[in-house]
Amino acid sequence: MIAVSPLDDLARRLADLVPPEARERLGAPAREAMDDLSANFKDTLRSGLRRLDLVTREEFDVQRCVLLRTREMVEALEHRIAELEAMLGAKAAPH
């Protein structure tokens, strides 16, 4: 079976929602009219999604990993700074 992308599936479903009377007005055979409608919907959807400036799931996951590593490093540095400040405070305190 051929894999259908979500965009292709959505375009096909939108074309299916067009009433048969409207499809007949296109003047093409029913199958060809459906294919044209589907292609037009797909192009319109693709254009709209492009304007949204979305990232792929892979790009999102990579950035999520980078953020998690950065957060771990910040927490480790905060802990280290607290230790150093405690050491400095202990040395500065009168005996």
Residue frames as a rotation matrix with the C-alpha (Angstrom) as fourth column:
MET 1
0.577 0.817 0.000 0.00
0.817 -0.577 0.000 0.00
0.000 0.000 -1.000 0.00
ILE 2
-0.204 -0.627 0.752 1.25
0.571 -0.700 -0.429 3.49
0.796 0.342 0.500 -0.83
ALA 3
-0.324 0.012 -0.946 1.82
0.895 -0.320 -0.311 5.75
-0.306 -0.947 0.093 2.17
VAL 4
0.257 0.487 0.835 -0.24
0.634 -0.737 0.235 8.94
0.730 0.469 -0.498 2.08
SER 5
-0.819 -0.573 -0.005 1.09
0.405 -0.573 -0.713 12.04
0.406 -0.586 0.702 3.79
PRO 6
-0.352 0.706 -0.615 -1.19
0.756 -0.172 -0.631 13.83
-0.551 -0.687 -0.473 6.25
LEU 7
-0.537 0.110 -0.837 -1.27
-0.333 -0.939 0.090 16.81
-0.775 0.327 0.540 3.88
ASP 8
-0.898 0.213 -0.385 -2.40
-0.308 0.318 0.896 14.61
0.313 0.924 -0.220 0.97
ASP 9
-0.635 0.678 -0.371 -5.04
0.750 0.655 -0.088 13.01
0.184 -0.334 -0.924 3.17
LEU 10
-0.339 0.498 -0.798 -6.37
0.420 -0.679 -0.602 16.37
-0.842 -0.539 0.021 4.35
ALA 11
-0.706 0.041 -0.707 -6.45
-0.566 -0.633 0.528 17.74
-0.426 0.773 0.470 0.79
ARG 12
-0.871 0.393 -0.296 -8.36
0.070 0.695 0.716 14.66
0.487 0.602 -0.633 -0.37
ARG 13
-0.463 0.724 -0.511 -10.86
0.867 0.251 -0.430 14.99
-0.183 -0.642 -0.744 2.48
LEU 14
-0.441 0.280 -0.853 -11.41
-0.052 -0.957 -0.287 18.67
-0.896 -0.082 0.437 1.68
ALA 15
-0.841 0.114 -0.528 -12.01
-0.538 -0.085 0.839 17.79
0.051 0.990 0.133 -1.97
ASP 16
-0.768 0.573 -0.286 -14.52
0.525 0.819 0.231 15.16
0.366 0.027 -0.930 -0.85
LEU 17
-0.438 0.599 -0.671 -16.45
0.606 -0.355 -0.712 17.86
-0.664 -0.718 -0.208 1.03
VAL 18
-0.799 0.165 -0.578 -17.08
-0.474 -0.765 0.436 19.84
-0.370 0.623 0.689 -2.18
PRO 19
0.101 0.935 0.340 -20.66
-0.300 0.355 -0.886 19.16
-0.949 -0.013 0.316 -3.27
PRO 20
-0.268 -0.192 0.944 -21.04
0.662 0.676 0.325 17.06
-0.700 0.712 -0.054 -6.44
GLU 21
0.742 0.602 0.295 -22.90
0.633 -0.484 -0.603 19.91
-0.221 0.634 -0.741 -8.19
ALA 22
0.721 -0.544 -0.429 -19.88
-0.444 -0.838 0.317 22.19
-0.532 -0.039 -0.846 -7.74
ARG 23
-0.254 -0.841 0.479 -17.54
-0.069 0.509 0.858 19.51
-0.965 0.184 -0.187 -9.06
GLU 24
0.139 0.401 0.905 -19.71
0.849 0.423 -0.318 19.09
-0.510 0.812 -0.282 -12.16
ARG 25
0.939 0.252 -0.236 -19.38
0.136 -0.898 -0.418 22.81
-0.317 0.360 -0.877 -12.89
LEU 26
0.119 -0.973 -0.197 -15.63
-0.312 -0.225 0.923 22.36
-0.943 -0.048 -0.330 -13.31
GLY 27
0.618 0.273 -0.737 -16.39
-0.758 -0.042 -0.651 20.71
-0.208 0.961 0.181 -16.64
ALA 28
-0.439 -0.806 -0.398 -13.92
-0.837 0.528 -0.143 17.87
0.325 0.270 -0.906 -16.19
PRO 29
0.096 0.416 -0.904 -14.62
-0.014 0.909 0.417 14.19
0.995 -0.027 0.093 -15.62
ALA 30
0.880 0.423 0.215 -15.43
-0.194 -0.092 0.977 13.46
0.433 -0.902 0.001 -11.97
ARG 31
0.685 -0.672 -0.282 -12.12
0.716 0.548 0.432 11.77
-0.136 -0.498 0.857 -11.15
GLU 32
-0.202 -0.776 0.597 -10.08
0.820 -0.467 -0.331 14.46
0.536 0.423 0.731 -12.87
ALA 33
0.279 0.395 0.875 -12.07
-0.122 -0.890 0.440 17.19
0.952 -0.230 -0.200 -11.09
MET 34
0.992 0.079 -0.100 -11.42
0.079 0.235 0.969 15.52
0.100 -0.969 0.227 -7.74
ASP 35
0.296 -0.954 -0.040 -7.72
0.955 0.295 0.044 15.24
-0.031 -0.051 0.998 -8.50
ASP 36
-0.208 -0.328 0.921 -7.58
0.474 -0.858 -0.198 18.93
0.856 0.395 0.334 -9.49
LEU 37
0.650 0.523 0.551 -9.45
-0.247 -0.540 0.805 20.00
0.718 -0.660 -0.222 -6.36
SER 38
0.895 -0.336 -0.293 -7.21
0.436 0.525 0.731 17.87
-0.092 -0.782 0.617 -4.21
ALA 39
-0.026 -0.955 0.295 -4.07
0.964 -0.102 -0.245 19.30
0.264 0.279 0.923 -5.82
ASN 40
-0.038 0.075 0.996 -5.33
0.110 -0.991 0.079 22.86
0.993 0.112 0.029 -5.36
PHE 41
0.903 0.377 0.205 -6.21
-0.177 -0.107 0.978 22.24
0.391 -0.920 -0.030 -1.71
LYS 42
0.629 -0.734 -0.256 -2.81
0.770 0.545 0.332 20.65
-0.105 -0.406 0.908 -1.16
ASP 43
-0.221 -0.718 0.660 -1.00
0.741 -0.564 -0.364 23.63
0.634 0.409 0.657 -2.70
THR 44
0.272 0.417 0.867 -3.05
-0.207 -0.855 0.476 26.05
0.940 -0.309 -0.146 -0.61
LEU 45
0.989 0.086 -0.118 -2.41
0.083 0.330 0.940 24.09
0.119 -0.940 0.319 2.58
ARG 46
0.308 -0.951 -0.043 1.29
0.949 0.310 -0.054 23.82
0.064 -0.024 0.998 1.84
SER 47
-0.204 -0.336 0.919 1.51
0.401 -0.886 -0.235 27.57
0.893 0.321 0.316 1.18
GLY 48
0.608 0.524 0.596 -0.34
-0.325 -0.520 0.790 28.39
0.724 -0.674 -0.146 4.40
LEU 49
0.914 -0.305 -0.266 1.84
0.399 0.559 0.727 26.08
-0.073 -0.771 0.633 6.47
ARG 50
0.042 -0.945 0.325 4.99
0.903 -0.103 -0.417 27.57
0.427 0.312 0.849 4.93
ARG 51
0.021 0.038 0.999 3.91
-0.035 -0.999 0.039 31.03
0.999 -0.036 -0.020 6.11
LEU 52
0.924 0.373 0.089 3.55
-0.116 0.051 0.992 29.73
0.365 -0.926 0.091 9.67
ASP 53
0.089 -0.988 0.124 7.32
-0.705 -0.150 -0.693 29.12
0.704 -0.026 -0.710 9.77
LEU 54
0.869 0.295 0.397 6.93
-0.488 0.639 0.594 25.75
-0.078 -0.710 0.700 11.50
VAL 55
-0.291 -0.957 -0.005 9.78
-0.956 0.291 0.042 23.43
-0.039 0.018 -0.999 12.38
THR 56
0.058 0.247 -0.967 9.92
-0.382 0.901 0.207 19.71
0.922 0.358 0.147 11.80
ARG 57
0.951 0.304 0.056 9.50
-0.188 0.426 0.885 17.29
0.245 -0.852 0.463 14.66
GLU 58
0.474 -0.853 -0.217 13.16
0.813 0.519 -0.265 16.33
0.338 -0.050 0.940 14.29
GLU 59
-0.293 -0.574 0.765 14.28
0.234 -0.818 -0.525 19.97
0.927 0.025 0.374 14.63
PHE 60
0.443 0.556 0.703 12.02
-0.582 -0.418 0.697 20.40
0.682 -0.718 0.139 17.65
ASP 61
0.962 -0.066 -0.267 13.43
0.218 0.776 0.592 17.28
0.167 -0.628 0.760 19.34
VAL 62
0.066 -0.995 0.078 17.02
0.789 0.004 -0.615 18.40
0.611 0.102 0.785 18.71
GLN 63
-0.279 -0.144 0.950 16.34
-0.199 -0.959 -0.203 21.81
0.940 -0.246 0.239 20.25
ARG 64
0.764 0.590 0.260 14.56
-0.416 0.144 0.898 20.16
0.493 -0.794 0.355 23.18
CYS 65
0.687 -0.591 -0.423 17.66
0.686 0.720 0.109 18.05
0.240 -0.365 0.900 23.89
VAL 66
-0.295 -0.801 0.520 19.90
0.512 -0.593 -0.622 21.11
0.807 0.083 0.585 23.65
LEU 67
0.092 0.427 0.900 17.65
-0.517 -0.751 0.409 22.96
0.851 -0.503 0.152 26.08
LEU 68
0.949 0.271 -0.160 17.65
-0.033 0.592 0.805 20.06
0.313 -0.759 0.571 28.55
ARG 69
0.277 -0.929 -0.244 21.45
0.887 0.345 -0.308 19.83
0.370 -0.131 0.920 28.46
THR 70
-0.370 -0.381 0.848 21.75
0.141 -0.925 -0.354 23.60
0.918 -0.011 0.396 28.89
ARG 71
0.523 0.643 0.560 19.35
-0.508 -0.292 0.810 23.52
0.684 -0.708 0.174 31.84
GLU 72
0.859 -0.264 -0.438 21.41
0.467 0.755 0.460 20.75
0.210 -0.600 0.772 33.48
MET 73
-0.142 -0.974 0.179 24.59
0.802 -0.219 -0.555 22.78
0.580 0.065 0.812 32.99
VAL 74
-0.145 0.165 0.975 22.99
-0.276 -0.953 0.121 25.91
0.950 -0.252 0.184 34.48
GLU 75
0.856 0.503 0.121 21.79
-0.274 0.242 0.931 23.94
0.439 -0.830 0.344 37.50
ALA 76
0.552 -0.735 -0.394 25.26
0.802 0.597 0.012 22.45
0.227 -0.323 0.919 37.99
LEU 77
-0.382 -0.703 0.600 26.85
0.497 -0.704 -0.507 25.90
0.779 0.104 0.618 37.74
GLU 78
0.272 0.549 0.790 24.33
-0.459 -0.647 0.608 27.35
0.845 -0.529 0.076 40.20
HIS 79
0.953 0.058 -0.296 25.17
0.194 0.636 0.747 24.55
0.232 -0.770 0.595 42.62
ARG 80
0.142 -0.987 -0.073 28.90
0.920 0.159 -0.358 25.16
0.365 -0.017 0.931 42.18
ILE 81
-0.284 -0.179 0.942 28.50
0.036 -0.984 -0.176 28.92
0.958 -0.016 0.286 42.71
ALA 82
0.703 0.598 0.385 26.54
-0.394 -0.123 0.911 28.25
0.592 -0.792 0.150 45.91
GLU 83
0.751 -0.504 -0.427 29.36
0.647 0.691 0.323 25.98
0.132 -0.519 0.845 47.12
LEU 84
-0.237 -0.896 0.375 32.01
0.765 -0.410 -0.497 28.61
0.599 0.169 0.783 46.33
GLU 85
-0.002 0.319 0.948 29.98
-0.296 -0.906 0.304 31.33
0.955 -0.280 0.096 48.02
ALA 86
0.940 0.333 -0.073 29.60
-0.057 0.367 0.929 29.12
0.336 -0.869 0.364 51.08
MET 87
0.359 -0.893 -0.272 33.36
0.912 0.397 -0.101 28.53
0.199 -0.212 0.957 51.12
LEU 88
-0.396 -0.482 0.782 34.04
0.373 -0.862 -0.343 32.27
0.839 0.155 0.521 50.83
GLY 89
0.407 0.653 0.639 31.50
-0.402 -0.500 0.767 33.00
0.820 -0.569 0.059 53.57
ALA 90
0.908 -0.096 -0.409 33.11
0.373 0.631 0.680 30.46
0.193 -0.770 0.608 55.87
LYS 91
-0.063 -0.998 0.016 36.58
0.934 -0.064 -0.352 31.96
0.352 -0.007 0.936 55.31
ALA 92
-0.375 -0.050 0.926 35.32
0.084 -0.996 -0.020 35.52
0.923 0.070 0.378 55.86
ALA 93
0.707 0.707 0.035 33.50
-0.006 -0.044 0.999 34.68
0.708 -0.706 -0.027 59.08
PRO 94
-0.046 -0.737 0.674 35.39
-0.832 -0.345 -0.434 35.57
0.552 -0.581 -0.598 62.27
HIS 95
-0.064 -0.071 -0.995 36.55
0.220 0.972 -0.084 32.67
0.973 -0.224 -0.047 64.39
